[in-house]
Amino acid sequence: MFAVRRRKVVVNLLDGRALMGERRLSWPWQVVLSGAHLARQGQEPVAVDGRVIVPRHRIDFIQVVG
């Protein structure tokens, strides 16, 4: 049986920002997150409405948290 599970991930971008959220079904050229929070250095995380689509060429590192 094929199962798709949502995983909590942290996506570090090349410009120093980080997105935290649940990874949705993504394509090889993009990562889709839902329930995301945007974190910048020295600031509190800000909730992002809707889905976030991040192109792979903007991603530095992806970490699966849970």
C-alpha positions in Angstrom: 0.0 0.0 0.0 1.2 3.5 -0.8 1.0 6.0 2.0 1.9 9.7 2.0 2.7 11.1 5.3 3.1 14.8 6.1 6.4 15.4 7.9 7.4 18.5 9.8 10.5 20.1 8.2 12.8 23.0 8.5 13.8 24.5 5.1 16.8 26.8 5.3 17.0 29.2 2.3 20.1 30.6 0.7 19.3 34.2 1.9 19.4 33.1 5.6 15.7 32.8 6.2 14.1 29.6 7.4 10.6 28.1 6.9 9.1 25.6 9.3 6.0 23.6 8.4 4.5 20.4 7.2 5.8 19.1 3.9 3.1 18.3 1.4 3.3 16.3 -1.8 6.1 18.0 -3.7 7.6 17.9 -7.1 11.4 17.5 -7.9 11.6 21.2 -8.8 9.7 22.6 -5.7 8.8 21.9 -2.1 5.3 22.7 -0.9 4.7 23.5 2.8 1.5 24.0 4.8 1.0 25.6 8.2 4.4 27.3 7.7 6.2 29.9 9.9 8.9 32.2 8.5 11.8 32.9 10.7 14.5 35.5 10.2 17.7 35.9 12.2 17.0 37.9 15.4 13.2 38.0 14.9 10.3 36.0 16.1 8.7 33.5 13.6 5.7 34.8 11.7 2.9 32.6 10.5 2.3 32.3 6.8 -1.2 31.9 5.4 -2.0 29.2 2.9 0.5 27.0 1.2 4.2 28.0 0.6 5.8 26.9 -2.7 9.6 27.1 -2.5 11.7 26.5 -5.7 14.5 24.0 -5.1 17.2 26.4 -6.4 16.4 28.7 -3.5 16.9 26.0 -0.8 20.2 25.5 1.0 19.2 22.7 3.4 16.1 20.7 4.4 15.9 19.0 7.8 13.1 16.6 8.7 12.1 17.2 12.3 9.2 14.7 12.8 
